[in-house]
Amino acid sequence: MKINTAIDKLLSDLKSEGRYKSPERVVLKYNPAQGEKGPRFFIEGQGDKEFIRTNSNDYLGLSLHPKVINAGENAAKKLGANAGGVRFISGTTKYHIDLEKRLAKFHNKEAAKVFSCAYMANLGIALAIMNQETYVLSDQLNHNSIARAIRIAGVQKQNKGFYKHNDMESLKNLLENIPSVIKRVVIIFDGIFSMRGDYAPIFNIIKLAKEFNDKFEDGVITIVDDSHGTAAYGNTGRGTPQIANGEDIDIIVSTLGKGFGAEGGYVAASSKIIELVRQKSDTYIYTNPISPGGAASALTSINIVDSSEGLSLLQKTKENANYFREKIQELGYEIIKGVHPIVPIMIRDTLKANKIVDFLFEKGILVVGIIYLLLEKTNQTIYLPKLWYGVVASIIASVAVGFL
């Protein structure tokens, strides 16, 4: 095809810029945890060599839990491997309804709606509540799905503001300068910033939202994407809202595919907002839902998290993360301090970071190397995780239950 010439150039440019992604490593199977030894994984092309997977977001190891696996298998036997259509036609099953009720209860919200993934959930909530009369305030380091959601929702360029990462003075300044003709303001942010392991000060964000709420006809709405926080930390696994004393956040977007070890994403909020999502969100209306098996597995995972076993898993994950932080610093490495299982090791040298990743792979340890490009734009520093001739290089390790 004629387009191949243009594609070859694009791929060549990515390689020359250092942004070309290396081939994915293919996981073939795993050996379950035995005694003090966590699960070990096998990679295509590596024979019988076992790997510790510290680049996983399966923080509690629930994707490998027998009850979670069995629940998915049983639901698939009853209703098939696929929902058979979008939700408003014939794709809604009892498993989806039960899961949504359970998610709402888990987050102490009136209702919830499940999407095919958290990326689609972010797009869906944006399509539901953002419009040309909405002003959106976003943390500079927000996930790509949030940035994409704001664009797709059609928010005008002049109606966007980006506050410095976790900087409440910066956020307050933006709130003070929003034109009075604006009807609705949305503050949207990640709970956990997955490239850093730090978390948003939700209590303070909500406090500012309440302070400015009466200034706008539709008020100030707060949204957290807590995909890396839910079922990963917090005394009962409620994630960043629990850690940051922000449980009265208006809208929670999260995933079933990380801490819960299942599949899909969701939005939890008031019943009116969730009904608006059902009516207006293209990424909900026009896409098939997660499978009945996926919904059943997720429901089982939530019940495990809310049990004594779940509390034990959360505590073990916390202990592993603290142990890893302590020991990696004893070895002389710099980390970003935090309480989440994501532990970034700051190498600050691109070549060295890549060598360490390769060395650990040879030793049977899977980690991921992140290279950052820092851009200066309108007096703001924007961090773009890319393979680049980096200013900052780090290694991300997710310290889950099965780390040891």
C-alpha positions in Angstrom: 0.0 0.0 0.0 1.1 3.6 -0.7 0.7 4.5 2.9 3.5 2.1 3.9 6.1 4.7 2.9 4.6 7.2 5.3 4.3 4.6 8.0 8.0 3.6 7.6 9.0 7.2 8.1 6.9 7.6 11.2 8.3 4.5 12.7 11.8 5.6 11.8 11.2 9.0 13.4 10.1 7.3 16.6 13.3 5.2 16.7 15.5 8.2 16.1 13.8 10.1 18.8 14.1 7.2 21.3 10.3 6.8 21.6 10.0 3.5 19.8 8.6 0.8 22.0 10.5 -2.5 22.3 8.6 -5.7 21.6 6.3 -6.9 24.4 7.5 -9.8 26.5 5.0 -12.6 26.3 4.0 -14.3 29.6 3.2 -18.0 29.0 2.3 -19.4 32.4 3.0 -19.2 36.1 3.7 -21.4 39.1 1.4 -20.6 42.0 2.8 -19.3 45.3 4.2 -22.0 47.5 5.1 -21.4 51.2 7.2 -18.3 51.5 7.8 -18.1 47.8 5.4 -16.0 45.7 4.2 -16.8 42.2 6.8 -17.2 39.5 6.2 -16.4 35.8 7.6 -17.8 32.6 8.4 -15.6 29.6 8.4 -16.7 25.9 11.9 -17.4 24.7 13.3 -17.8 28.3 12.8 -21.6 28.7 12.2 -22.8 32.2 13.6 -19.6 33.8 11.4 -18.2 36.5 10.6 -14.5 36.9 9.4 -12.4 39.8 6.9 -9.9 38.3 7.4 -6.6 40.0 6.0 -4.6 37.1 2.5 -5.8 37.7 -0.5 -3.7 39.0 -2.1 -6.8 40.5 -1.2 -5.4 43.9 -3.0 -8.0 46.1 -2.4 -11.0 43.7 -6.2 -11.4 43.3 -6.0 -12.3 39.6 -4.5 -15.6 40.7 -6.9 -16.2 43.5 -8.7 -19.6 43.1 -12.1 -18.1 44.1 -11.7 -15.3 41.6 -10.8 -17.7 38.8 -13.6 -20.1 39.7 -16.2 -17.4 39.8 -15.3 -16.3 36.2 -15.4 -19.9 35.0 -18.8 -20.6 36.5 -20.3 -17.4 35.1 -18.9 -18.2 31.6 -20.5 -21.7 31.8 -23.9 -20.1 32.6 -23.9 -17.2 30.1 -21.0 -17.7 27.7 -17.7 -16.0 27.3 -19.2 -12.8 25.9 -22.1 -10.6 26.9 -23.5 -10.8 23.4 -24.1 -7.1 22.8 -24.0 -3.6 24.2 -25.8 -3.1 27.5 -29.0 -1.4 26.2 -29.7 -4.2 23.7 -29.0 -7.5 25.3 -25.6 -7.3 27.0 -26.7 -6.6 30.6 -26.6 -9.7 32.8 -27.3 -10.2 36.5 -23.6 -10.2 37.1 -23.2 -6.7 35.8 -26.1 -5.4 37.9 -24.8 -7.1 41.0 -21.3 -5.8 40.4 -22.5 -2.2 40.0 -24.5 -2.4 43.2 -21.4 -3.8 45.0 -19.1 -1.1 43.7 -21.5 1.6 44.8 -21.6 0.1 48.3 -17.8 -0.3 48.4 -17.3 3.4 47.7 -20.3 4.6 49.7 -21.9 6.1 46.6 -25.5 5.9 45.4 -24.7 4.1 42.2 -22.0 2.9 39.8 -21.6 2.0 36.1 -19.2 -0.5 34.7 -17.2 0.2 31.5 -14.9 -2.0 29.4 -11.9 -0.4 31.0 -11.0 2.7 33.1 -9.8 4.6 30.0 -13.3 4.3 28.6 -14.7 5.3 32.0 -12.7 8.5 32.0 -13.9 9.3 28.5 -17.5 8.4 29.5 -17.7 10.6 32.5 -16.2 13.5 30.6 -18.8 13.1 27.8 -21.5 13.0 30.4 -20.7 16.1 32.4 -18.4 18.3 30.4 -19.5 20.7 27.7 -18.6 24.1 26.1 -19.7 25.9 29.2 -17.5 23.8 31.5 -14.2 24.9 32.8 -11.8 22.0 33.6 -8.9 22.1 36.0 -6.4 19.3 35.6 -3.2 18.3 37.5 -0.2 18.7 35.2 0.8 15.0 35.7 -2.7 13.5 35.0 -2.9 10.2 33.1 -3.3 10.3 29.3 -6.9 9.1 29.6 -7.8 12.2 31.5 -6.2 14.5 29.0 -7.8 12.6 26.1 -11.2 12.7 27.9 -11.1 16.5 28.2 -10.3 16.9 24.5 -13.0 14.4 23.3 -15.6 16.1 25.5 -15.1 19.3 23.4 -13.9 21.5 26.3 -12.6 24.7 24.7 -8.9 25.6 24.9 -9.7 28.8 26.9 -11.7 26.7 29.3 -8.8 24.5 30.5 -6.4 25.1 33.3 -3.5 23.0 34.4 -2.3 23.4 38.0 1.1 22.5 39.2 1.4 18.9 40.4 -0.4 18.7 43.8 0.0 22.4 44.3 -3.0 23.9 46.1 -1.9 27.5 45.7 -1.7 26.9 41.9 -5.2 25.4 41.9 -6.6 28.2 44.0 -5.2 30.8 41.7 -6.8 29.1 38.7 -10.2 28.9 40.5 -10.0 32.6 41.4 -9.4 33.6 37.8 -12.2 31.5 36.1 -14.6 33.9 34.3 -17.9 34.4 36.1 -19.8 33.5 32.9 -18.7 29.9 33.4 -21.5 27.7 34.6 -19.7 24.5 35.7 -16.2 23.8 36.9 -14.6 20.3 37.1 -11.5 19.5 39.0 -10.1 16.2 37.8 -7.0 14.4 39.0 -5.3 11.1 39.5 -5.5 9.6 43.0 -2.1 7.9 42.6 0.3 9.2 40.0 1.5 5.9 38.6 5.0 7.1 37.4 5.8 8.6 40.8 3.8 6.7 43.5 2.7 9.9 45.2 -1.0 10.8 45.8 -3.3 13.7 45.4 -4.2 15.8 48.5 -7.9 15.1 48.0 -9.1 16.7 51.3 -7.5 20.0 50.3 -8.9 19.8 46.8 -12.4 19.2 48.1 -12.0 22.1 50.5 -11.1 24.4 47.6 -14.0 23.1 45.6 -16.5 23.9 48.4 -15.0 27.3 48.8 -15.7 28.3 45.2 -18.8 26.2 44.7 -21.3 29.0 45.1 -19.5 31.1 42.5 -20.8 29.0 39.6 -24.3 28.1 38.6 -23.7 24.3 38.5 -21.0 24.4 41.2 -17.5 22.8 41.3 -17.4 19.0 40.7 -14.5 16.9 41.9 -13.4 13.7 40.1 -10.6 11.4 41.1 -9.2 8.6 38.9 -8.1 6.2 41.5 -7.2 3.2 39.3 -3.9 2.6 41.1 -5.3 3.3 44.5 -8.4 1.2 44.8 -7.7 -2.2 46.4 -4.1 -1.3 46.6 -3.8 0.6 49.8 -5.8 2.3 52.6 -6.9 0.5 55.8 -9.8 -1.2 53.9 -8.6 -0.9 50.4 -10.6 2.2 49.5 -7.5 3.8 48.1 -6.6 7.4 47.9 -9.9 8.9 49.2 -9.3 6.9 52.4 -5.6 7.7 52.6 -6.1 11.4 51.9 -9.3 11.9 54.0 -11.4 12.6 50.8 -14.1 10.1 50.9 -16.8 12.8 50.1 -15.3 13.2 46.6 -18.1 13.7 44.1 -17.1 11.1 41.4 -14.7 8.2 41.6 -13.3 6.6 38.4 -11.4 3.4 38.9 -10.5 0.0 37.4 -11.2 -3.6 38.1 -8.1 -4.6 36.3 -5.4 -3.6 38.8 -5.9 -4.1 42.6 -9.1 -6.2 42.1 -7.3 -8.5 39.6 -10.2 -8.7 37.2 -11.2 -6.6 34.1 -13.1 -3.5 33.3 -13.4 0.1 34.7 -16.2 2.0 36.4 -17.6 5.3 37.6 -19.1 5.6 41.1 -21.2 8.7 42.0 -24.7 9.9 42.7 -27.6 8.1 41.1 -28.3 11.2 38.9 -24.8 11.4 37.6 -24.7 7.6 36.9 -28.0 7.9 35.0 -26.6 10.7 32.9 -23.6 8.5 32.2 -26.0 5.7 31.0 -27.8 8.2 28.7 -24.9 10.2 27.3 -21.6 8.3 27.5 -20.7 7.0 24.1 -18.0 4.7 25.5 -20.7 3.0 27.5 -23.6 3.0 25.1 -21.7 1.8 22.0 -19.3 -0.7 23.4 -19.8 -4.2 24.6 -19.4 -4.6 28.4 -17.0 -6.8 30.2 -17.9 -10.5 30.0 -20.2 -12.1 32.5 -17.2 -14.1 33.8 -15.2 -10.8 34.2 -18.1 -9.3 36.2 -18.4 -12.4 38.4 -14.6 -12.4 39.0 -14.6 -8.7 39.9 -17.6 -9.2 42.3 -15.7 -12.0 44.0 -12.6 -9.9 44.3 -14.5 -7.0 46.0 -15.9 -9.4 48.5 -12.4 -10.8 49.2 -11.0 -7.2 49.7 -13.9 -6.6 52.2 -13.0 -9.6 54.2 -10.5 -10.5 56.9 -8.4 -12.1 54.1 -8.5 -8.9 52.2 -7.3 -6.9 55.2 -4.5 -9.4 55.6 -3.5 -9.0 51.9 -3.5 -5.2 52.2 -1.3 -5.4 55.3 1.1 -7.8 53.6 1.4 -5.6 50.6 2.1 -2.6 52.8 4.8 -4.5 54.7 6.4 -5.6 51.4 6.4 -2.0 50.1 7.9 -0.7 53.3 10.5 -3.4 53.3 11.5 -2.7 49.7 11.7 1.0 50.3 13.9 0.5 53.3 16.3 -2.0 51.7 16.6 -0.2 48.3 17.6 3.0 50.2 20.1 1.0 52.3 21.7 0.1 48.9 22.1 3.8 48.2 19.4 4.3 45.6 17.1 7.4 45.6 13.3 6.8 45.7 10.2 9.0 45.7 8.8 8.7 49.2 5.3 7.3 49.5 3.0 4.8 51.0 1.8 3.1 47.8 3.1 -0.2 46.4 4.5 1.7 43.4 8.1 2.5 44.2 10.0 4.6 41.7 13.8 4.3 41.9 15.4 7.5 40.5 18.4 6.6 38.5 18.8 10.0 36.7 20.8 8.5 33.9 19.1 7.0 30.9 21.9 4.6 29.9 22.3 3.4 33.4 18.6 2.9 33.9 18.4 0.7 30.8 21.4 -1.3 31.9 19.8 -2.0 35.3 16.5 -3.1 33.7 18.5 -5.5 31.5 20.6 -6.7 34.4 17.5 -7.4 36.5 15.9 -9.3 33.7 18.9 -11.6 33.5 18.4 -12.2 37.2 14.8 -13.1 36.8 13.2 -9.9 38.0 10.8 -7.9 35.8 10.8 -4.2 36.2 10.0 -1.3 33.8 12.3 1.6 32.9 10.7 5.1 32.5 12.6 7.9 30.7 11.1 11.4 31.1 11.2 14.3 28.7 10.8 17.7 30.4 9.2 20.4 28.3 8.9 24.1 29.3 5.6 25.5 28.2 3.8 28.7 29.4 5.9 28.7 32.6 4.8 25.1 33.4 6.9 22.0 33.4 5.2 19.2 31.7 6.5 15.7 32.3 6.0 13.3 29.4 7.0 9.7 30.0 8.8 8.8 26.9 11.9 6.8 25.8 14.0 9.9 25.2 17.5 11.3 25.8 16.1 11.8 29.2 16.7 14.3 31.9 15.3 12.0 34.5 15.3 8.2 34.4 13.6 5.9 36.8 12.7 2.3 37.4 9.2 1.5 38.5 8.7 -1.5 40.8 5.2 -2.5 42.0 5.7 -4.3 45.2 2.7 -6.7 45.4 1.8 -9.6 47.8 3.8 -12.0 45.7 7.0 -9.9 45.6 9.1 -12.2 47.8 
